Structure formats: C-alpha cells, structure tokens
Amino acid sequence: MENLIHSRVVEEADFIINTGKTVREIAEVFKVSKSTVHKDLHDRLLDIDPNKYSKVADILKYHIDIRHIRGGESTRNKYKK
C-alpha cells in the first residue's frame, strides 16, 4: 500500500476515534469522497491496525444505529425554518 494512503487511513481512524464524526464529516476534512473514507475504514484499516479497526467499527455501527433519528431531526429542522 502506498505510504500516502497508509498515513491517510491511520489519520482518518485516529480522527474518528477522537471526535466521533460521521463518514461525511471525515470526507470533508480530508478532502476525499465518502466512498474513499468508507473503504479506508472498513477494508484498509483492518490490514493496517486491527485494534483501531475494532474501535472504528463500533463507532460506525453506532452511526448506523442512530441514522434514522438524525435524518428525522434534519427534516424537522428543515421545515421549521
């Protein structure tokens, strides 16, 4: 794996562990697509650091579990304006 990709994956993993941000927010910060962040955190991170992968997987699972709540709040706020 290329050094640039390897370092980006580790930085993304550290970022999500420290902040709990979503994949979209991470993509904005690192100037890559959501798909790239998803591939980095689901596929590449497992090969690089399995310990960080388990922490990141827990955070991503939490985001999936609450996404229906977030979507409802966003819609409510949109129509409140």
N, C-alpha and C positions, 0 to 999 in steps of 0.2 A: 504494500500500500504506500502511496506517495506520502512524503513527510507532511505536506500541506494538509492533506485530507486527514491524516492521523492526528495532527495537532488540533484541527478544527473539531473533530469528533470529541476529543478529550475536553476541549474548551466548552463545547455545547453541553456535554454531560455535567461538567462542573457547574455551569450556569444554571441548568435546570434543577440540579440538586440544591444549590444555594438559594435560588429565587422561587422555584415552583412555577415558573412561567409556562405558558402554553407553547405548543409547536409553532403556531402562527407568530407569537411574540418573539420566539427564538429566531425564526426565519428573518424577521425584520432586523433584529440586532446584528445577525451575522451576514446579512445581505445575500441569503440563499433562498431557494424555494422551500415550501412546506415539505414537498416530496423528498428533497435532499436531507432535511433535518430528520424526517421520519426514517429514511434509510440509514442515516448515520446512527441514530439512537436505537434502532431495532436490529439492524444487521451488523454494521461495522463495530459498534461498541462491544458486542458480545465477544468478538475475536480479540479485541484490544484489552478490555478490562471487565471480566465477568462480575466482579464485586460492584463496580459502578453501574453495570447493566441492571443488576437486580434492584438497586435504589431507583434508577431512572424508570424501570418498568413499573414499579409501584406508583410513582408519580403520574406516569402516563395512564395507568389504569384508573387512578383517581379522577383524572381529567375526563376520561371516557364515561365514568360513572355519573359525573355531575353535568355533562354537557347539555342534557335536556333542560336542566334548571337554568344554566347560563343563557341558552337560546331563548327561553321564556322571558327572562329578565331583559334581554336585549330588545325583544319585540315590544314588551311593555313600555320600556323607556323610549323607544322609537315613536310609538303612538301617543305617548304622554306629551311630547313636545308640541 
